Amino acid sequence: MSSEPGTQAPQPADTGDVSAGAATGGGELREAGLWKDAWRQLRRNPLFLASSFTIAVFGLMAAFPRLFLWFYPGNSSPRSCSLSNSVGRPSATAWFGFDLQGCDYYTQVVYGAKVSMIVGIATVIVAGSIAVVFGSLAGYYGGNIDTLISRITDIWFGIPLILGAIVFLNAIGERGLFQVTLVLVAFSWMTMLRLMRSATIEKRDADFVDAARALGASTSRIIIKHILPNAIAPVIVYGTIFVGIVISVEATLSFLGVGLQLPAITWGLMINSSFRRILQVPHLLIFPGVFLSIVVLAFIVMGDALRDALDPRLR
């Protein structure tokens, strides 16, 4: 099966040593040093450190927006607006100016991080869990199970992400955070499942898996303890990059008017309400656009760093 560029599965770690538990019939092999080696390399990678710091800042902004407002001299309430301040320019007391309704724009941009981070991370976690479970089953068992899962994946793969999301979101009445996330999950698991299936097929006949079988390990133990740790790296890499993609897709849907609706505060809605006035009040488009670009770029850079660290062939 094909996979996304740059998400090659890493070589299986050395699991030739058998632990004392394995000798007694537990079927457990000593965990390899792949992840320790990867972490050692990541700690020395400035791009990984910079992207991790950026994502941590935006994560704090999403979880605790008031941390970024307690020192702010302007209005720190996202719902407190005055039309007398409409499209006011940036100033010392209003760093990003005011929007069309006279709301403090810095406060709006800070609160807008919450929706983007929740949608992006939640979508990838749920879609990734689906992909890991069914990709492992398809790759390990093969046969009819593999055929059924692969054909369903191929059919679902034929629906473009944004087009499918537009159709489904238009078909439902309410478009809240849960509904948008659920629709994005429905169209986000296919590539990760293909990656997990391919990596599982590659690892299921490896020597350390055969050794676990010979020691009497159960199928579930083999998959969870031996195959999964060695096969999940491509999914983690792709999932990290895909968080940024989902965040941009959510902003696109909100911009098109089929995503989250007012009174929700999102960067996509901010861009939607300001792009027609870009020549008159450019700050209304620039600030949410810059924040959106930074967080998307941070996840993509982190994914690239993880790919380099988890694939020994790229070291």
The 8 nearest C-alpha neighbors of each residue, nearest first, counted from 0:
[[1, 197, 193, 2, 194, 196, 149, 190],
 [0, 2, 3, 193, 194, 197, 190, 4],
 [3, 1, 194, 4, 0, 193, 190, 6],
 [2, 4, 6, 5, 1, 190, 237, 7],
 [5, 3, 6, 2, 7, 1, 237, 233],
 [4, 6, 7, 3, 306, 303, 237, 2],
 [5, 7, 233, 4, 3, 8, 237, 236],
 [8, 6, 5, 233, 9, 310, 4, 2],
 [7, 9, 233, 198, 6, 10, 232, 310],
 [10, 8, 310, 309, 311, 7, 11, 232],
 [9, 11, 12, 8, 311, 310, 312, 229],
 [12, 10, 229, 9, 13, 202, 230, 33],
 [11, 13, 31, 33, 14, 10, 32, 229],
 [12, 14, 31, 15, 11, 32, 16, 33],
 [15, 13, 31, 16, 207, 12, 29, 30],
 [14, 16, 13, 207, 17, 28, 29, 206],
 [17, 15, 14, 29, 18, 28, 13, 30],
 [16, 18, 28, 29, 21, 15, 19, 22],
 [17, 19, 21, 20, 29, 28, 16, 22],
 [18, 20, 22, 21, 23, 17, 27, 25],
 [21, 19, 25, 18, 23, 22, 27, 24],
 [22, 20, 26, 25, 27, 24, 18, 23],
 [21, 23, 19, 20, 24, 18, 25, 17],
 [22, 24, 21, 20, 25, 19, 26, 214],
 [23, 25, 21, 26, 22, 214, 215, 20],
 [26, 24, 21, 20, 27, 23, 216, 22],
 [25, 27, 21, 216, 214, 211, 24, 215],
 [28, 26, 21, 25, 20, 211, 29, 18],
 [29, 27, 17, 18, 30, 21, 14, 26],
 [30, 28, 18, 17, 16, 14, 31, 27],
 [31, 29, 28, 14, 32, 13, 225, 12],
 [30, 32, 12, 14, 13, 33, 29, 34],
 [31, 33, 35, 34, 36, 12, 30, 13],
 [34, 32, 36, 12, 35, 31, 37, 309],
 [33, 35, 37, 36, 32, 38, 309, 31],
 [36, 34, 38, 32, 37, 33, 39, 31],
 [35, 37, 39, 33, 34, 38, 32, 40],
 [36, 38, 308, 34, 40, 35, 39, 309],
 [39, 37, 41, 35, 40, 36, 34, 42],
 [38, 40, 36, 37, 42, 41, 35, 43],
 [41, 39, 37, 38, 43, 42, 308, 36],
 [42, 40, 38, 44, 43, 39, 37, 47],
 [43, 41, 40, 39, 44, 38, 48, 47],
 [42, 44, 41, 40, 45, 39, 48, 47],
 [43, 45, 41, 47, 46, 42, 48, 40],
 [46, 44, 48, 47, 49, 43, 42, 41],
 [47, 45, 49, 48, 44, 50, 300, 304],
 [46, 48, 50, 301, 44, 45, 49, 304],
 [47, 49, 45, 51, 46, 50, 52, 44],
 [50, 48, 46, 52, 51, 47, 45, 53],
 [49, 51, 297, 53, 47, 52, 48, 301],
 [52, 50, 48, 54, 53, 49, 47, 55],
 [51, 53, 55, 49, 50, 54, 48, 56],
 [52, 54, 50, 56, 55, 51, 49, 57],
 [55, 53, 57, 51, 56, 52, 58, 50],
 [54, 56, 58, 52, 53, 57, 51, 59],
 [57, 55, 53, 59, 58, 54, 60, 52],
 [56, 58, 60, 54, 59, 55, 61, 53],
 [57, 59, 55, 61, 60, 56, 54, 62],
 [60, 58, 62, 56, 57, 61, 63, 55],
 [59, 61, 64, 57, 58, 63, 62, 56],
 [60, 62, 113, 112, 58, 59, 63, 64],
 [61, 63, 59, 60, 58, 64, 113, 57],
 [62, 64, 60, 59, 65, 66, 61, 67],
 [65, 63, 60, 66, 67, 61, 110, 62],
 [64, 66, 68, 67, 63, 69, 75, 60],
 [67, 65, 64, 68, 63, 69, 60, 59],
 [66, 68, 65, 64, 69, 60, 70, 71],
 [69, 67, 65, 71, 70, 66, 75, 64],
 [68, 70, 71, 66, 65, 67, 75, 72],
 [71, 69, 68, 72, 67, 66, 73, 65],
 [70, 72, 68, 69, 73, 75, 67, 74],
 [73, 71, 92, 70, 74, 93, 91, 75],
 [74, 72, 92, 93, 71, 75, 103, 94],
 [73, 75, 76, 103, 72, 106, 79, 71],
 [74, 76, 106, 68, 73, 77, 71, 103],
 [75, 77, 79, 78, 74, 106, 103, 80],
 [78, 76, 107, 79, 106, 75, 102, 103],
 [79, 77, 76, 80, 102, 107, 103, 75],
 [78, 80, 76, 77, 102, 81, 74, 103],
 [81, 79, 102, 101, 78, 100, 82, 103],
 [80, 82, 101, 83, 84, 102, 100, 79],
 [83, 81, 101, 85, 84, 100, 80, 99],
 [82, 84, 81, 85, 101, 100, 87, 80],
 [83, 85, 101, 82, 87, 81, 97, 86],
 [84, 86, 101, 99, 82, 87, 100, 83],
 [87, 85, 98, 97, 99, 88, 84, 101],
 [86, 88, 97, 96, 84, 85, 89, 98],
 [87, 89, 96, 90, 86, 97, 95, 282],
 [96, 90, 88, 95, 94, 93, 87, 91],
 [89, 91, 93, 94, 92, 88, 96, 95],
 [90, 92, 93, 94, 89, 72, 73, 95],
 [93, 91, 73, 72, 90, 94, 71, 89],
 [94, 92, 90, 96, 73, 89, 95, 91],
 [93, 95, 89, 90, 96, 91, 92, 105],
 [96, 94, 89, 105, 104, 93, 97, 282],
 [89, 95, 97, 88, 93, 87, 104, 94],
 [98, 96, 103, 87, 104, 86, 101, 102],
 [97, 99, 86, 101, 102, 100, 85, 104],
 [98, 100, 85, 86, 101, 97, 102, 82],
 [101, 99, 82, 85, 98, 102, 80, 81],
 [100, 102, 85, 84, 81, 82, 80, 98],
 [103, 101, 80, 97, 98, 100, 104, 79],
 [102, 104, 97, 106, 105, 74, 96, 107],
 [103, 105, 107, 97, 95, 106, 96, 98],
 [106, 104, 95, 108, 107, 103, 109, 94],
 [105, 107, 109, 104, 108, 103, 77, 75],
 [106, 108, 104, 110, 105, 109, 77, 111],
 [107, 109, 111, 105, 106, 110, 287, 104],
 [110, 108, 106, 111, 107, 112, 105, 64],
 [109, 111, 107, 112, 108, 113, 64, 106],
 [110, 112, 265, 108, 264, 109, 113, 266],
 [113, 111, 61, 115, 110, 114, 109, 116],
 [114, 112, 61, 116, 111, 115, 110, 117],
 [113, 115, 117, 116, 112, 118, 111, 265],
 [116, 114, 118, 112, 246, 117, 113, 119],
 [115, 117, 119, 113, 118, 114, 120, 112],
 [116, 118, 114, 120, 119, 115, 121, 113],
 [117, 119, 115, 121, 116, 180, 120, 122],
 [120, 118, 242, 246, 245, 116, 122, 117],
 [119, 121, 123, 122, 117, 118, 242, 116],
 [122, 120, 124, 118, 123, 117, 119, 125],
 [123, 121, 184, 119, 125, 120, 124, 118],
 [122, 124, 126, 120, 127, 121, 125, 238],
 [125, 123, 127, 121, 122, 126, 128, 120],
 [124, 126, 128, 127, 122, 123, 121, 129],
 [127, 125, 188, 123, 129, 184, 128, 124],
 [128, 126, 130, 124, 129, 125, 123, 131],
 [129, 127, 125, 131, 130, 126, 124, 132],
 [130, 128, 126, 127, 132, 131, 133, 125],
 [129, 131, 192, 127, 134, 128, 133, 191],
 [132, 130, 128, 134, 129, 133, 135, 195],
 [133, 131, 129, 135, 130, 134, 128, 136],
 [132, 134, 136, 135, 130, 131, 137, 129],
 [135, 133, 196, 192, 195, 137, 131, 130],
 [136, 134, 138, 133, 132, 137, 196, 131],
 [135, 137, 133, 139, 134, 138, 140, 132],
 [138, 136, 145, 134, 141, 135, 139, 140],
 [137, 139, 196, 200, 199, 135, 136, 141],
 [140, 138, 136, 137, 141, 135, 199, 203],
 [139, 141, 137, 136, 138, 142, 144, 145],
 [142, 140, 145, 137, 138, 139, 144, 143],
 [143, 141, 145, 144, 146, 140, 137, 147],
 [142, 144, 146, 145, 147, 141, 140, 148],
 [145, 143, 147, 146, 142, 137, 141, 148],
 [144, 146, 137, 141, 148, 142, 143, 147],
 [145, 147, 143, 149, 144, 148, 150, 142],
 [148, 146, 144, 150, 149, 145, 143, 151],
 [149, 147, 151, 145, 150, 146, 152, 144],
 [148, 150, 152, 146, 151, 147, 145, 153],
 [151, 149, 153, 152, 147, 148, 146, 154],
 [152, 150, 154, 148, 153, 149, 155, 147],
 [151, 153, 149, 155, 150, 154, 189, 156],
 [154, 152, 156, 150, 151, 155, 149, 157],
 [153, 155, 151, 156, 152, 157, 150, 158],
 [156, 154, 152, 157, 153, 158, 151, 189],
 [157, 155, 153, 154, 158, 152, 189, 159],
 [156, 158, 155, 154, 159, 153, 152, 160],
 [157, 159, 156, 155, 163, 160, 162, 186],
 [160, 158, 162, 161, 163, 157, 156, 186],
 [161, 159, 163, 186, 162, 164, 158, 187],
 [160, 162, 164, 163, 159, 165, 248, 252],
 [163, 161, 165, 159, 164, 160, 166, 158],
 [162, 164, 166, 160, 165, 161, 159, 158],
 [163, 165, 161, 167, 162, 166, 168, 182],
 [166, 164, 162, 168, 163, 167, 169, 161],
 [165, 167, 163, 169, 164, 168, 170, 162],
 [166, 168, 170, 164, 169, 165, 163, 171],
 [169, 167, 165, 170, 171, 166, 164, 257],
 [168, 170, 166, 167, 171, 165, 257, 172],
 [169, 171, 167, 168, 166, 172, 165, 173],
 [172, 170, 168, 169, 173, 167, 174, 178],
 [171, 173, 174, 170, 169, 168, 175, 178],
 [172, 174, 171, 175, 178, 168, 260, 259],
 [175, 173, 178, 259, 179, 258, 172, 168],
 [174, 176, 178, 177, 259, 173, 179, 260],
 [175, 177, 179, 178, 180, 259, 174, 118],
 [178, 176, 180, 175, 179, 181, 174, 118],
 [177, 179, 181, 175, 180, 174, 176, 182],
 [180, 178, 182, 176, 181, 177, 175, 174],
 [179, 181, 183, 177, 178, 182, 118, 122],
 [180, 182, 184, 178, 183, 179, 177, 185],
 [183, 181, 185, 179, 184, 180, 164, 178],
 [184, 182, 180, 185, 186, 181, 187, 179],
 [185, 183, 181, 187, 122, 126, 182, 186],
 [184, 186, 182, 183, 187, 181, 188, 126],
 [187, 185, 183, 184, 160, 188, 182, 189],
 [188, 186, 184, 185, 189, 126, 183, 160],
 [187, 189, 126, 191, 130, 190, 192, 127],
 [190, 188, 192, 191, 152, 187, 156, 193],
 [191, 189, 193, 192, 188, 194, 2, 187],
 [190, 192, 194, 193, 189, 130, 188, 234],
 [193, 191, 130, 134, 195, 189, 190, 194],
 [194, 192, 196, 190, 191, 195, 197, 189],
 [193, 195, 191, 197, 192, 196, 2, 198],
 [196, 194, 134, 192, 198, 193, 197, 131],
 [197, 195, 134, 138, 193, 199, 194, 198],
 [198, 196, 200, 194, 199, 195, 193, 201],
 [197, 199, 230, 201, 195, 200, 196, 8],
 [198, 200, 138, 202, 196, 201, 197, 230],
 [201, 199, 138, 197, 203, 198, 202, 139],
 [200, 202, 198, 199, 203, 197, 204, 205],
 [201, 203, 199, 205, 200, 204, 226, 198],
 [204, 202, 200, 205, 199, 201, 139, 208],
 [205, 203, 202, 208, 209, 206, 201, 200],
 [206, 204, 202, 208, 207, 203, 209, 201],
 [205, 207, 209, 208, 210, 204, 15, 14],
 [206, 208, 210, 209, 205, 14, 15, 211],
 [209, 207, 211, 210, 205, 206, 203, 212],
 [210, 208, 206, 212, 211, 207, 213, 205],
 [209, 211, 207, 213, 208, 212, 206, 214],
 [210, 212, 26, 208, 214, 209, 213, 216],
 [211, 213, 209, 215, 216, 214, 210, 208],
 [214, 212, 210, 215, 211, 209, 216, 26],
 [213, 215, 26, 211, 212, 24, 216, 210],
 [216, 214, 212, 213, 26, 24, 217, 211],
 [215, 217, 26, 212, 211, 214, 220, 221],
 [216, 218, 220, 219, 221, 215, 212, 26],
 [219, 217, 221, 220, 222, 216, 212, 223],
 [218, 220, 222, 221, 217, 223, 224, 216],
 [221, 219, 217, 223, 218, 222, 224, 216],
 [222, 220, 218, 225, 219, 224, 223, 217],
 [221, 223, 226, 219, 220, 227, 225, 224],
 [224, 222, 220, 227, 221, 225, 219, 226],
 [225, 223, 220, 221, 222, 226, 227, 228],
 [224, 226, 221, 222, 227, 223, 228, 208],
 [225, 227, 222, 229, 228, 230, 202, 221],
 [226, 228, 230, 223, 229, 231, 222, 225],
 [229, 227, 230, 226, 231, 225, 224, 223],
 [228, 230, 226, 227, 11, 231, 225, 12],
 [231, 229, 198, 227, 232, 228, 199, 226],
 [230, 232, 234, 227, 233, 228, 229, 235],
 [231, 233, 235, 234, 230, 236, 8, 309],
 [234, 232, 236, 6, 8, 235, 231, 237],
 [235, 233, 237, 231, 232, 236, 191, 238],
 [236, 234, 238, 232, 233, 237, 239, 231],
 [237, 235, 302, 233, 239, 234, 238, 306],
 [236, 238, 234, 240, 239, 235, 241, 233],
 [239, 237, 241, 235, 240, 236, 234, 123],
 [240, 238, 302, 236, 241, 242, 237, 298],
 [241, 239, 299, 302, 237, 298, 238, 242],
 [240, 242, 244, 238, 243, 239, 237, 245],
 [243, 241, 119, 245, 244, 239, 240, 120],
 [244, 242, 295, 246, 241, 298, 245, 240],
 [243, 245, 241, 247, 242, 246, 248, 240],
 [246, 244, 248, 119, 242, 247, 243, 241],
 [247, 245, 119, 243, 249, 244, 248, 115],
 [246, 248, 250, 244, 245, 249, 251, 243],
 [249, 247, 245, 251, 250, 246, 244, 252],
 [250, 248, 252, 246, 251, 247, 245, 253],
 [251, 249, 267, 247, 253, 248, 252, 254],
 [250, 252, 248, 254, 249, 253, 247, 255],
 [253, 251, 258, 255, 249, 257, 254, 250],
 [254, 252, 258, 267, 256, 250, 255, 268],
 [253, 255, 271, 267, 251, 252, 256, 268],
 [256, 254, 252, 253, 257, 251, 271, 258],
 [255, 257, 253, 254, 258, 252, 260, 259],
 [258, 256, 252, 255, 253, 165, 168, 169],
 [259, 257, 253, 252, 256, 260, 174, 179],
 [258, 260, 253, 174, 175, 263, 176, 257],
 [259, 261, 263, 262, 258, 174, 253, 175],
 [262, 260, 263, 259, 264, 268, 265, 175],
 [261, 263, 260, 264, 259, 78, 265, 268],
 [264, 262, 261, 260, 265, 259, 268, 175],
 [263, 265, 111, 262, 110, 107, 266, 268],
 [266, 264, 111, 267, 268, 114, 263, 269],
 [265, 267, 269, 287, 268, 111, 270, 250],
 [268, 266, 250, 254, 253, 270, 265, 269],
 [267, 269, 271, 265, 270, 253, 254, 266],
 [270, 268, 266, 272, 271, 267, 273, 265],
 [269, 271, 267, 273, 284, 268, 272, 274],
 [272, 270, 254, 268, 269, 273, 274, 267],
 [271, 273, 269, 270, 268, 274, 275, 99],
 [272, 274, 270, 276, 275, 271, 283, 284],
 [275, 273, 277, 276, 270, 271, 284, 272],
 [274, 276, 273, 277, 272, 278, 271, 279],
 [277, 275, 279, 274, 273, 278, 280, 281],
 [276, 278, 281, 274, 280, 279, 275, 273],
 [279, 277, 276, 281, 280, 275, 274, 282],
 [278, 280, 276, 277, 281, 275, 282, 86],
 [281, 279, 277, 282, 276, 278, 283, 86],
 [282, 280, 277, 283, 284, 278, 285, 279],
 [283, 281, 285, 284, 280, 286, 95, 96],
 [284, 282, 281, 273, 285, 280, 286, 98],
 [285, 283, 282, 270, 281, 273, 286, 288],
 [284, 286, 282, 288, 283, 287, 289, 281],
 [285, 287, 289, 288, 284, 282, 283, 290],
 [288, 286, 290, 266, 289, 285, 108, 291],
 [289, 287, 285, 291, 286, 290, 284, 292],
 [288, 290, 292, 286, 291, 287, 285, 293],
 [291, 289, 287, 293, 292, 288, 286, 294],
 [292, 290, 288, 289, 294, 293, 287, 295],
 [293, 291, 289, 295, 290, 294, 296, 288],
 [294, 292, 296, 290, 291, 295, 297, 289],
 [293, 295, 297, 296, 291, 292, 290, 298],
 [296, 294, 243, 292, 297, 298, 293, 291],
 [297, 295, 299, 293, 294, 298, 292, 300],
 [296, 298, 50, 294, 300, 295, 299, 293],
 [299, 297, 301, 243, 240, 295, 300, 296],
 [298, 300, 240, 296, 302, 301, 297, 303],
 [301, 299, 303, 297, 302, 298, 296, 304],
 [302, 300, 304, 298, 47, 303, 299, 50],
 [303, 301, 240, 305, 299, 236, 239, 300],
 [302, 304, 306, 300, 301, 305, 299, 307],
 [303, 305, 301, 307, 306, 302, 47, 300],
 [304, 306, 302, 308, 303, 307, 236, 309],
 [307, 305, 303, 309, 304, 308, 236, 310],
 [306, 308, 304, 305, 313, 310, 309, 303],
 [307, 309, 37, 305, 306, 310, 40, 304],
 [310, 308, 306, 37, 307, 305, 9, 311],
 [309, 311, 9, 312, 307, 313, 308, 306],
 [310, 312, 314, 313, 309, 9, 10, 308],
 [313, 311, 310, 314, 9, 10, 307, 309],
 [314, 312, 311, 307, 310, 308, 306, 309],
 [313, 311, 312, 307, 308, 310, 309, 40]]
